[in-house]
């Protein structure tokens, strides 16, 4: 599943424990944060601060790890690795999958 910028922003807002229903991309650019009824004005201000600092081109550590795993697990990428690198790549892929399942 491809991660959209709205999904990235949604995760960041939720990680700050701000009650939202979701985030969507506006036609013409920008994002819309839909707050749940439990969101206070303070929550809304915190979300606006996160939105103002949001950089969709910034890659998180997990996203970088997934990208590296995807690149290394192509036939050409896998063939270029030595035996230890192949095992390490498979181990890293399993850790990422387990982390994703736990969250």
Backbone as CSV, one residue per row, in Angstrom:
resi,resn,N_x,N_y,N_z,CA_x,CA_y,CA_z,C_x,C_y,C_z
1,UNK,0.845,-1.177,0.000,0.000,0.000,0.000,0.887,1.236,0.000
2,UNK,0.648,2.138,-0.913,1.423,3.360,-0.975,0.952,4.330,0.097
3,UNK,1.910,4.933,0.763,1.622,5.882,1.834,1.417,7.264,1.225
4,UNK,0.246,7.851,1.429,0.004,9.194,0.916,0.463,10.212,1.944
5,UNK,0.626,11.449,1.500,1.009,12.515,2.423,-0.060,12.729,3.484
6,UNK,-1.323,12.586,3.107,-2.409,12.728,4.088,-2.299,11.644,5.156
7,UNK,-1.925,10.423,4.746,-1.733,9.340,5.719,-0.595,9.653,6.681
8,UNK,0.490,10.215,6.136,1.635,10.575,6.980,1.227,11.623,8.008
9,UNK,0.510,12.645,7.554,0.061,13.698,8.466,-0.916,13.132,9.489
10,UNK,-1.816,12.269,9.050,-2.771,11.631,9.944,-2.031,10.894,11.071
11,UNK,-1.000,10.136,10.713,-0.229,9.395,11.720,0.451,10.337,12.704
12,UNK,0.993,11.440,12.196,1.672,12.392,13.085,0.701,13.025,14.071
13,UNK,-0.482,13.394,13.600,-1.480,14.015,14.476,-1.965,13.001,15.516
14,UNK,-2.252,11.799,15.087,-2.700,10.753,16.023,-1.614,10.396,17.034
15,UNK,-0.341,10.432,16.597,0.770,10.124,17.503,0.855,11.146,18.643
16,UNK,0.325,12.345,18.407,0.295,13.383,19.442,-0.947,13.254,20.322
17,UNK,-1.675,12.151,20.175,-2.900,11.889,20.956,-3.965,12.961,20.759
18,UNK,-4.082,13.430,19.538,-5.111,14.405,19.188,-6.259,13.632,18.549
19,UNK,-7.473,13.761,19.124,-8.601,12.999,18.579,-9.091,13.566,17.245
20,UNK,-8.869,12.794,16.186,-9.315,13.208,14.855,-10.066,12.059,14.203
21,UNK,-10.880,12.423,13.217,-11.552,11.421,12.401,-10.695,11.070,11.189
22,UNK,-9.855,12.021,10.765,-8.983,11.757,9.636,-8.401,13.013,9.031
23,UNK,-7.534,12.810,8.062,-6.892,13.901,7.322,-7.089,13.624,5.848
24,UNK,-7.378,14.655,5.088,-7.511,14.500,3.640,-6.767,15.629,2.937
25,UNK,-6.417,15.376,1.686,-5.758,16.403,0.880,-6.825,17.248,0.209
26,UNK,-6.633,18.560,0.253,-7.562,19.488,-0.394,-7.267,19.563,-1.881
27,UNK,-8.287,19.766,-2.664,-8.101,19.997,-4.092,-7.335,21.308,-4.234
28,UNK,-6.273,21.291,-4.989,-5.471,22.491,-5.165,-4.333,22.603,-4.169
29,UNK,-4.212,21.659,-3.252,-3.101,21.662,-2.297,-3.537,21.905,-0.869
30,UNK,-2.728,21.486,0.039,-3.024,21.636,1.455,-3.752,20.423,2.013
31,UNK,-4.036,20.485,3.300,-4.650,19.354,3.997,-5.804,19.824,4.861
32,UNK,-6.746,18.945,5.064,-7.887,19.219,5.933,-7.860,18.189,7.062
33,UNK,-7.899,18.672,8.303,-7.938,17.790,9.463,-9.362,17.801,9.989
34,UNK,-9.977,16.631,10.014,-11.327,16.495,10.557,-11.208,16.009,11.998
35,UNK,-11.623,16.871,12.925,-11.510,16.571,14.348,-12.722,15.786,14.838
36,UNK,-12.470,14.906,15.790,-13.577,14.195,16.419,-14.216,15.133,17.437
37,UNK,-15.439,14.843,17.868,-16.107,15.711,18.838,-15.330,15.871,20.146
38,UNK,-14.450,14.931,20.457,-13.686,15.004,21.710,-12.526,15.997,21.643
39,UNK,-12.226,16.498,20.463,-11.090,17.421,20.309,-11.401,18.776,20.935
40,UNK,-10.506,19.212,21.779,-10.644,20.517,22.430,-9.982,21.584,21.563
41,UNK,-10.203,22.866,21.870,-9.483,23.918,21.145,-7.957,23.760,21.258
42,UNK,-7.495,23.271,22.389,-6.056,23.031,22.557,-5.592,21.948,21.593
43,UNK,-6.369,20.864,21.474,-6.040,19.810,20.505,-5.968,20.388,19.097
44,UNK,-6.943,21.210,18.758,-6.997,21.767,17.415,-5.784,22.656,17.151
45,UNK,-5.361,23.421,18.153,-4.178,24.278,17.996,-2.920,23.420,17.849
46,UNK,-2.835,22.340,18.633,-1.688,21.434,18.514,-1.627,20.833,17.108
47,UNK,-2.771,20.442,16.586,-2.823,19.864,15.240,-2.392,20.890,14.192
48,UNK,-2.800,22.134,14.374,-2.401,23.183,13.433,-0.890,23.406,13.480
49,UNK,-0.307,23.278,14.658,1.150,23.409,14.799,1.849,22.264,14.062
50,UNK,1.322,21.050,14.203,1.882,19.895,13.488,1.741,20.093,11.984
51,UNK,0.583,20.584,11.563,0.345,20.840,10.142,1.336,21.873,9.596
52,UNK,1.569,22.937,10.351,2.480,23.991,9.891,3.911,23.469,9.735
53,UNK,4.286,22.512,10.565,5.645,21.960,10.514,5.756,20.748,9.585
54,UNK,4.624,20.286,9.067,4.603,19.056,8.271,5.371,19.229,6.972
55,UNK,6.292,18.297,6.725,7.058,18.272,5.483,6.849,16.902,4.853
56,UNK,6.005,16.807,3.831,5.694,15.496,3.260,6.888,14.805,2.617
57,UNK,7.938,15.547,2.312,9.089,14.912,1.674,10.049,14.300,2.698
58,UNK,9.821,14.552,3.975,10.679,13.986,5.009,10.347,12.508,5.175
59,UNK,11.352,11.693,5.082,11.186,10.254,5.188,11.490,9.823,6.626
60,UNK,10.574,9.110,7.246,10.805,8.617,8.603,11.784,7.446,8.558
61,UNK,12.299,7.075,9.711,13.218,5.939,9.778,12.549,4.670,9.269
62,UNK,11.297,4.478,9.633,10.579,3.284,9.199,10.371,3.308,7.688
63,UNK,9.999,4.475,7.150,9.821,4.577,5.697,11.133,4.313,4.966
64,UNK,12.235,4.834,5.504,13.544,4.599,4.887,13.892,3.114,4.932
65,UNK,13.602,2.476,6.055,13.885,1.043,6.181,13.060,0.242,5.185
66,UNK,11.777,0.586,5.044,10.917,-0.115,4.071,11.440,0.085,2.659
67,UNK,11.861,1.304,2.333,12.384,1.576,0.995,13.619,0.719,0.715
68,UNK,14.519,0.637,1.689,15.733,-0.147,1.516,15.399,-1.629,1.351
69,UNK,14.472,-2.112,2.165,14.065,-3.519,2.046,13.472,-3.772,0.661
70,UNK,12.577,-2.875,0.198,11.972,-3.058,-1.124,13.036,-3.060,-2.223
71,UNK,14.003,-2.153,-2.125,15.058,-2.091,-3.143,15.919,-3.353,-3.117
72,UNK,16.267,-3.825,-1.920,17.128,-5.002,-1.802,16.418,-6.294,-2.147
73,UNK,15.110,-6.310,-2.087,14.374,-7.539,-2.341,13.924,-7.672,-3.791
74,UNK,14.315,-6.742,-4.654,14.091,-6.939,-6.084,15.090,-7.988,-6.569
75,UNK,14.827,-8.665,-7.677,15.804,-9.659,-8.154,17.212,-9.073,-8.330
76,UNK,17.308,-7.888,-8.913,18.627,-7.281,-9.125,19.264,-6.878,-7.796
77,UNK,18.465,-6.298,-6.921,18.991,-5.878,-5.624,19.444,-7.071,-4.798
78,UNK,18.663,-8.134,-4.795,18.989,-9.326,-4.019,20.254,-9.989,-4.568
79,UNK,20.392,-10.016,-5.902,21.563,-10.636,-6.529,22.844,-9.875,-6.200
80,UNK,22.736,-8.575,-5.960,23.913,-7.754,-5.676,24.417,-7.919,-4.239
81,UNK,23.621,-8.528,-3.371,24.006,-8.682,-1.974,24.791,-9.968,-1.766
82,UNK,25.700,-9.943,-0.767,26.377,-11.190,-0.405,25.490,-11.963,0.570
83,UNK,25.917,-13.150,0.958,25.095,-14.010,1.812,24.686,-13.366,3.124
84,UNK,25.636,-12.727,3.807,25.327,-12.081,5.089,24.349,-10.930,4.880
85,UNK,24.558,-10.141,3.832,23.657,-9.021,3.547,22.244,-9.521,3.243
86,UNK,22.149,-10.654,2.552,20.827,-11.218,2.256,20.119,-11.616,3.540
87,UNK,20.832,-12.298,4.425,20.227,-12.697,5.696,19.851,-11.477,6.536
88,UNK,20.712,-10.476,6.559,20.424,-9.267,7.320,19.214,-8.537,6.734
89,UNK,19.112,-8.505,5.416,17.962,-7.892,4.769,16.664,-8.607,5.108
90,UNK,16.702,-9.922,5.106,15.511,-10.703,5.466,15.140,-10.497,6.935
91,UNK,16.161,-10.437,7.804,15.894,-10.184,9.219,15.248,-8.813,9.410
92,UNK,15.789,-7.803,8.727,15.244,-6.450,8.832,13.805,-6.405,8.312
93,UNK,13.551,-7.121,7.228,12.190,-7.154,6.678,11.226,-7.784,7.673
94,UNK,11.639,-8.865,8.315,10.776,-9.523,9.305,10.522,-8.615,10.501
95,UNK,11.551,-7.913,10.966,11.370,-6.992,12.097,10.377,-5.883,11.738
96,UNK,10.494,-5.354,10.513,9.552,-4.313,10.088,8.128,-4.849,10.028
97,UNK,7.981,-6.054,9.488,6.640,-6.638,9.416,6.067,-6.867,10.802
98,UNK,6.869,-7.381,11.706,6.395,-7.621,13.069,6.054,-6.313,13.775
99,UNK,6.864,-5.281,13.550,6.570,-3.968,14.131,5.247,-3.448,13.603
100,UNK,5.005,-3.607,12.317,3.752,-3.148,11.703,2.579,-3.914,12.265
101,UNK,2.735,-5.214,12.476,1.635,-6.027,13.020,1.345,-5.670,14.470
102,UNK,2.370,-5.285,15.228,2.188,-4.945,16.639,1.528,-3.587,16.830
103,UNK,1.635,-2.709,15.834,1.088,-1.350,16.007,-0.353,-1.245,15.584
